[in-house]
Structure formats: C-alpha cells, structure tokens
C-alpha cells in the first residue's frame, strides 16, 4: 500500500480542526513514490516586482484541504527574512519574527556547528550573502507532470520583473525512495493533531498542531508567538533548508574496510543508519533486511527502544535513533515531542551502487536537500546540530558524532554495543558536506496574498 493510499484510508474529515484551506499543501502532503521535482531559488531586486510575482504564483499554490487525495503535482513557496525585507514588509512585522530567522542560517553557523568544510564561506553562491529570498519547490509524480507545473511557474516568472532566478536544482527518486546511500528516506513522519488522521502504529499520540502550524496550541498547551499582524503569521510555518553533497563512495569504502563479507557490510551499514536499506528498522528485523516490512507504512514505524536499552539491536549512536529517540531514557533530558519535524527531504543525482568508491565521489552531482517543517524549526535544527548530531553526551557517548550526517573534522568513532564486549570502530568521516542553506518562512495562503498585495499600505 502506498503512502497516499495509507493516509487516505485513515483520513476522517469530521476530525479536522485545522484551517486546511489556508495552509500550504506542502506542509501536510506526503511526497509521492516515485517522485520528481525542482527547487528554484529567487532573489528580489525590486519590491513591487517581487510582490507581483507572488501575486501571480498564489493561484498555483494548493491548500492542504483534502491533503490525502491524489495530486499529480504541487508547488510550495517559502520566503527568507531578507526576502520579506526585500518585498517591503514593514519593520514592525519583520521584528516580530524569531531572532534566529532574522539573522539567517549563515549568521547562525556557530550555533549550527557549521565549521570547516561546512562553513558558509564554502557554500554555493545562491546561498551566500542573504541572496536566497524566495524558495519555490515543485513535487510531481512523473516528469511530464513536473514539466507542466514548471512551465506554469516559469511563465509567471517571465511575466514579472524585478526578480532574478539565481539557481535551480532538479531532484527525484524511484518507487523505493532511496537516498544517496541506498536507504529509504523520510520513513518516519509525525501525525499532526487536527489534520484528520489518527496516529500511526508505533506512535503514542498525535503531536499538538502548534508544533507545526503557527497560531495553534503547541505541546505546552498554548500557541507559540507568531509574526504580526495575525494575517501574516497565522497558519504559516517555518522551514529549514540545507543542501548536502553526499559521499556514498567513501561510506562504501568505510563499510568494506570494517566487514569481511557482504552480509556483514550490510549489517554494519544498517547499524549506522538504524534501518536496513528497505526502511525496515533493526529493532523489528535485527539480523536481515525485510523489504516487505520496509515498504509497509503501517508496520515499519511500530516500535520503540524500550526493549533495547543497551543498544544491542540498534546502537544508541545510530543516525535514526539519535534523531528520534522514541522513548529512550536520555542522559540530557529533553521532550522529544517538541523536536519532531515534518521531513520534505529530496534526493538528487544517480542512484546508489555498491561498487561506488571514494574516487567516484564528486564525479556526479549527488546528494540530498535536507528540508523540514516545524513551528520551532530554527531552535530544533540548532538543538539537533549541537546535541543529537555533533555530540554524544545525551546518550553517554562523549564526543562521538552522528555517523551519517555529523561533521567529522577529524576521523571519528562509531560504537556498536555487543555482548560481552562492545566494538568501537574508528575512521568515520564526513559523508555529507553542506553546500548551503537558509531559514525560511512558509506563509499561509492568506499571508501570501497579504504580502503580494502590500496590504500594510
């Protein structure tokens, strides 16, 4: 059963409490499998021209109403703080956004631990010097539908003036939805209370909608502060966009160097990710991949780590366990429900192959756009980067970093618990290099029209 059909079967219109007709579809709509798409980065040179482009694009941005139904292509739009300023949004409204958003991702490099080869001065031009003002994303079920949607968006762009297209990047994956390392991507997604679906198997409950939609009650029982006026902030959300070049060849070399045969190599790779390549979690299938389990959205997330406190089945330091502890007893206490994110990551470049080596890395444009949506997006990514990705104290692993997305300025270590003696594997390097990114605001459809009309005037 596909993701959309699974959601459609669980959807109950009478349980909807969110204003779905005002929320951008991209926030709630799961991408199709297979999927193709394009990211376009725009710079606003003239406020009136930028607002005119938003006015032209607004009718092509679907709402989240009927978000579980089939849709062959859809477009989402997000705007940076520099973009809002370039569009002429008044200072009082700009000042009502969170400080980290106003500063932008590059200025938050210290908080994000973006140093060395991940530092902003190493980023691609489109993401430097606050140039990325508007990010336009189109997801589609096939190339023909993508071309149609792209042509519509480009027609509106060419009919406007005062806006410069500074970068585009096509992406896509087949029905297996594999990332550059050959693992099924974006497997676990939170259920948003009020969106009309019950929690998925393995989830204790739906997460309060205010963790994802501005103006709704959060996990604290009250809404987070929203940008002002209300027409600008309500029903919007925040987006973290980070583009990575991936090094699957180096990852392959590392795994081959630590395990003698293919089965042992696949097991080590699964230990590092926390899942097998199909998406089947180690905790449910400890010794072998299970493609049927990995393809089943009703079963592949139906677990927690309560029965694996020692990390024998799934290491504490595994990428998936770090970023979603699922009831783990953490040394540094935190409420994991306020760090849940809606993932909209997108893979680009050729498919993974077992025969790739480090010598192949860089020959093709291959990587992933790590994109997620949350009303606490900026606090969350900075927490994740500081604690769960680039440290190990919260799970008693000291300086050990995430083996998949951590920045390893020097070769690092990955610990595999075992009985009677754990195994410590040295030589982990940086397998995903940051090439740029930005903090974005995804306005409601009301807010999009409010900005486009310059309603503050």
Beta strands, then each sheet from edge to edge (+ up, - down):
strand 1: 35-44
strand 2: 73-79
strand 3: 134-140
strand 4: 163-173
strand 5: 237-246
strand 6: 342-343
strand 7: 346-348
strand 8: 367-374
strand 9: 412-416
strand 10: 423-428
strand 11: 432-442
sheet 1: 2+ 3- 1+ 4-
sheet 2: 6+ 8- 5+ 11-
sheet 3: 6+ 8- 7+
sheet 4: 9+ 10-
end
